[in-house]
């Protein structure tokens, strides 16, 4: 009997050891390949008539698409993790008809070389803001999804005239924990995009745009980010009947993006009462 019990214990320990080894190998694979799960580089759709600028960064060839407009106003745009930003130019041009537009092609996206990482993309984004500011005294910053974390960081250290965050999150780390609860994401993740860390430093008027049915970014993450801003700095608008990827297709989106008074723009488009779906920073 003791021999049988000992054999069972050994068998159980062997199984546990094998499972632990498999789990460790999975964690190691995720750690090594994590950026392939975050960044989805898109091929360039740049045409021969598209205008680009090359950013003054030393370790890669990083480009931005530009729609030139004379005058004091410009927008810099940071897109999602699977976005070809050249396809976003028409909607930005409609929302900001009088603004020059600067759209960053992340490293390995479009015509840019290099490898994407949080450190690299934030440095490129700051360089793009500086390029725009040399030509235009009033620069608004727009970030969507992944790019919202970059936009928050930029607006915390540069004099943005306005900040717009589309489907934003409190941190990428918490999104990873939400989607992969069985992984120790807190210790594995290199690019954390901690928007909560930078939001309290921002003084520019800020609008957070959430999708009512966002299946990627939980609403509570967006609302937590809203609470990080100083009182009176930020407001939240929820676009009804929209999910994470379709939010820009909704009629409310363009007026909100362009800075129309939020409640009246929504009411004019949808016929609902002004103030519906509207929120403000909860930090009083």
Secondary structure per residue as TSV (DSSP state, phi and psi in degrees):
chain	resnum	aa	ss	phi	psi
A	1	X	-	360.0	-47.4
A	2	X	H	-58.5	-36.8
A	3	X	H	-65.1	-39.9
A	4	X	H	-64.7	-45.4
A	5	X	H	-61.3	-41.4
A	6	X	H	-64.0	-39.2
A	7	X	H	-65.3	-38.5
A	8	X	H	-65.7	-41.5
A	9	X	H	-62.5	-41.9
A	10	X	H	-63.7	-41.4
A	11	X	H	-64.1	-42.5
A	12	X	H	-63.8	-43.1
A	13	X	H	-63.6	-36.5
A	14	X	H	-64.6	-44.5
A	15	X	H	-63.1	-46.2
A	16	X	H	-61.2	-42.4
A	17	X	H	-62.7	-40.5
A	18	X	H	-65.5	-43.1
A	19	X	H	-64.3	-40.5
A	20	X	H	-63.3	-39.4
A	21	X	H	-65.3	-43.9
A	22	X	H	-61.1	-44.3
A	23	X	H	-62.7	-42.0
A	24	X	H	-63.5	-39.0
A	25	X	H	-66.7	-39.1
A	26	X	H	-62.3	-46.5
A	27	X	H	-60.4	-41.1
A	28	X	H	-64.8	-40.8
A	29	X	H	-64.9	-41.3
A	30	X	H	-64.4	-42.1
A	31	X	H	-60.8	-44.5
A	32	X	H	-69.6	-41.1
A	33	X	H	-104.2	15.9
A	34	X	T	-60.4	-33.8
A	35	X	H	-69.8	-22.1
A	36	X	H	-73.6	-14.7
A	37	X	H	-92.1	-13.7
A	38	X	H	-100.8	-44.4
A	39	X	-	-107.8	131.7
A	40	X	-	-125.5	80.8
A	41	X	-	-55.0	138.2
A	42	X	-	-109.1	142.1
A	43	X	-	-66.2	156.3
A	44	X	-	-72.2	136.5
A	45	X	-	-111.5	20.0
A	46	X	-	-62.4	130.9
A	47	X	-	-97.5	172.7
A	48	X	T	-66.2	-20.3
A	49	X	T	-95.1	-5.5
A	50	X	-	-73.6	145.1
A	51	X	E	-103.3	134.3
A	52	X	E	-130.8	159.7
A	53	X	E	-123.4	147.7
A	54	X	E	-98.5	128.0
A	55	X	-	-80.2	148.2
A	56	X	-	-80.8	67.4
A	57	X	-	-115.9	146.5
A	58	X	S	-85.9	-27.2
A	59	X	S	-105.1	8.2
A	60	X	S	-163.2	164.3
A	61	X	-	-97.1	100.1
A	62	X	-	-114.1	128.7
A	63	X	E	-120.7	159.4
A	64	X	E	-133.2	141.2
A	65	X	E	-78.8	142.5
A	66	X	E	-132.1	133.0
A	67	X	E	-111.1	104.1
A	68	X	-	-72.3	141.3
A	69	X	-	-147.4	132.8
A	70	X	-	-71.6	158.4
A	71	X	S	117.2	-179.3
A	72	X	S	-83.3	-11.7
A	73	X	E	-107.2	139.5
A	74	X	E	-147.0	159.7
A	75	X	E	-127.0	133.1
A	76	X	E	-108.5	139.3
A	77	X	E	-128.1	134.3
A	78	X	E	-123.6	118.5
A	79	X	-	-90.8	-171.6
A	80	X	-	-77.9	175.7
A	81	X	T	-75.8	-12.5
A	82	X	T	-127.2	33.0
A	83	X	-	-107.4	132.8
A	84	X	-	-91.3	105.0
A	85	X	G	-66.8	-19.5
A	86	X	G	-63.0	-28.1
A	87	X	G	-75.1	-11.2
A	88	X	G	-91.6	-12.0
A	89	X	H	-55.6	-45.5
A	90	X	H	-59.0	-42.5
A	91	X	H	-70.5	-34.3
A	92	X	H	-69.3	-39.3
A	93	X	H	-62.8	-36.7
A	94	X	H	-70.0	-38.2
A	95	X	H	-76.4	-30.4
A	96	X	-	-128.5	67.6
A	97	X	T	-63.8	-26.2
A	98	X	T	-101.3	1.7
A	99	X	S	-98.9	143.5
A	100	X	E	-70.6	146.7
A	101	X	E	-119.6	135.5
A	102	X	E	-130.1	117.1
A	103	X	E	-120.0	120.6
A	104	X	E	-78.8	130.5
A	105	X	-	-92.8	109.2
A	106	X	-	-57.8	159.1
A	107	X	T	-57.0	131.6
A	108	X	T	77.5	-1.3
A	109	X	S	-98.5	147.2
A	110	X	T	53.8	-126.9
A	111	X	T	-94.5	12.3
A	112	X	-	-95.1	145.7
A	113	X	-	-99.5	-175.4
A	114	X	S	91.0	-176.3
A	115	X	-	-118.5	129.4
A	116	X	-	-73.3	141.6
A	117	X	-	-156.4	162.3
A	118	X	H	-59.4	-46.5
A	119	X	H	-60.2	-45.1
A	120	X	H	-67.7	-43.8
A	121	X	H	-69.0	-37.0
A	122	X	H	-65.3	-41.9
A	123	X	H	-61.9	-41.7
A	124	X	H	-64.7	-40.6
A	125	X	H	-63.7	-40.8
A	126	X	H	-64.0	-39.7
A	127	X	H	-63.5	-39.5
A	128	X	H	-66.9	-42.1
A	129	X	H	-57.9	-43.8
A	130	X	H	-64.7	-37.8
A	131	X	H	-61.6	-46.0
A	132	X	H	-65.5	-39.4
A	133	X	H	-69.6	-25.4
A	134	X	H	-66.1	-25.5
A	135	X	H	-103.3	-19.4
A	136	X	-	-140.9	130.1
A	137	X	S	-78.8	-19.8
A	138	X	E	-119.9	110.0
A	139	X	E	-118.9	119.5
A	140	X	E	-93.5	150.1
A	141	X	E	-119.3	128.0
A	142	X	E	-125.3	129.1
A	143	X	E	-132.2	137.2
A	144	X	E	-119.1	132.0
A	145	X	T	54.8	-118.4
A	146	X	H	-52.4	-41.8
A	147	X	H	-65.7	-15.7
A	148	X	H	-66.5	-34.2
A	149	X	H	-67.0	-35.6
A	150	X	H	-68.8	-43.0
A	151	X	H	-63.0	-41.2
A	152	X	H	-60.9	-44.5
A	153	X	H	-62.0	-46.0
A	154	X	H	-60.8	-47.3
A	155	X	H	-67.8	-17.8
A	156	X	H	-80.2	-16.3
A	157	X	H	-127.5	1.6
A	158	X	S	-130.0	154.1
A	159	X	-	-81.1	68.7
A	160	X	-	-65.4	139.0
A	161	X	S	-76.1	-28.8
A	162	X	E	-162.5	151.1
A	163	X	E	-127.9	129.7
A	164	X	E	-123.9	126.4
A	165	X	E	-118.9	116.7
A	166	X	E	-101.9	126.0
A	167	X	S	44.8	58.3
A	168	X	-	-86.9	167.1
A	169	X	-	-130.6	161.4
A	170	X	S	-74.4	-42.9
A	171	X	-	-159.8	149.8
A	172	X	H	-67.4	-28.9
A	173	X	H	-60.1	-44.6
A	174	X	H	-69.0	-30.1
A	175	X	H	-67.5	-40.7
A	176	X	H	-62.0	-42.4
A	177	X	H	-63.6	-37.8
A	178	X	H	-64.1	-43.0
A	179	X	H	-86.2	-25.8
A	180	X	-	-129.7	66.7
A	181	X	T	-65.4	-18.0
A	182	X	T	-87.3	-1.2
A	183	X	S	-109.4	146.3
A	184	X	-	-80.0	66.0
A	185	X	H	-59.2	-30.8
A	186	X	H	-57.9	-33.8
A	187	X	H	-99.2	-20.7
A	188	X	H	-86.6	-32.8
A	189	X	-	-74.2	128.2
A	190	X	S	-87.7	-47.6
A	191	X	-	-96.9	97.0
A	192	X	-	-91.1	-23.4
A	193	X	-	44.6	66.8
A	194	X	-	-85.3	79.6
A	195	X	H	-59.7	-32.9
A	196	X	H	-58.5	-27.9
A	197	X	H	-72.1	-30.3
A	198	X	H	-103.0	-22.6
A	199	X	H	-56.5	-41.1
A	200	X	T	-63.3	-17.5
A	201	X	T	-86.6	-8.8
A	202	X	-	-84.7	134.3
A	203	X	-	-114.6	-12.2
A	204	X	S	-69.1	144.3
A	205	X	E	-55.1	130.6
A	206	X	E	-128.0	135.5
A	207	X	E	-121.1	126.6
A	208	X	E	-100.4	127.5
A	209	X	E	-112.6	116.9
A	210	X	E	-109.7	153.0
A	211	X	E	-94.4	133.4
A	212	X	T	-56.7	-39.4
A	213	X	T	-114.0	40.8
A	214	X	-	-64.7	119.4
A	215	X	S	-95.7	-1.1
A	216	X	S	-107.8	-50.5
A	217	X	S	-104.1	111.4
A	218	X	-	-60.9	143.1
A	219	X	H	-57.1	-37.3
A	220	X	H	-63.9	-28.1
A	221	X	H	-67.9	-44.2
A	222	X	H	-63.0	-41.9
A	223	X	H	-69.4	-33.0
A	224	X	H	-63.6	-41.9
A	225	X	H	-61.7	-42.5
A	226	X	H	-54.9	-40.3
A	227	X	H	-71.0	-13.4
A	228	X	H	-78.4	-23.3
A	229	X	S	-74.9	153.5
A	230	X	-	-62.9	152.0
A	231	X	T	-55.6	133.6
A	232	X	T	85.4	-6.8
A	233	X	T	-84.3	-41.0
A	234	X	E	-121.5	150.6
A	235	X	E	-134.1	155.3
A	236	X	E	-117.1	132.3
A	237	X	E	-122.6	132.7
A	238	X	E	-106.5	122.4
A	239	X	E	-85.2	116.3
A	240	X	T	-70.0	151.8
A	241	X	T	60.5	26.2
A	242	X	-	-117.7	146.3
A	243	X	-	-110.0	-172.4
A	244	X	T	-58.0	-42.8
A	245	X	T	-92.6	-18.2
A	246	X	T	-98.5	0.6
A	247	X	G	-57.9	-36.7
A	248	X	G	-75.5	-8.6
A	249	X	G	-89.0	-8.1
A	250	X	S	-83.4	147.7
A	251	X	H	-64.1	-26.2
A	252	X	H	-70.5	-23.9
A	253	X	H	-64.1	-51.1
A	254	X	H	-57.2	-50.9
A	255	X	H	-58.9	-39.7
A	256	X	H	-64.2	-45.9
A	257	X	H	-58.8	-42.7
A	258	X	H	-78.5	-6.7
A	259	X	T	97.1	14.0
A	260	X	-	-63.3	148.4
A	261	X	-	-50.8	123.2
A	262	X	H	-58.5	-51.8
A	263	X	H	-66.1	-43.3
A	264	X	H	-70.1	-34.4
A	265	X	H	-64.5	-44.5
A	266	X	H	-64.7	-42.1
A	267	X	H	-65.2	-39.6
A	268	X	H	-64.8	-37.3
A	269	X	H	-77.1	-44.2
A	270	X	H	-105.1	-14.1
A	271	X	-	82.8	3.4
A	272	X	-	-85.2	167.3
A	273	X	-	-67.8	139.5
A	274	X	T	-55.1	141.0
A	275	X	T	99.3	-19.4
A	276	X	T	-63.5	137.9
A	277	X	T	73.1	4.6
A	278	X	E	-92.7	142.7
A	279	X	E	-141.9	163.0
A	280	X	E	-131.2	170.9
A	281	X	-	-54.5	134.2
A	282	X	S	-84.9	-1.4
A	283	X	-	-88.2	105.5
A	284	X	-	-98.1	360.0
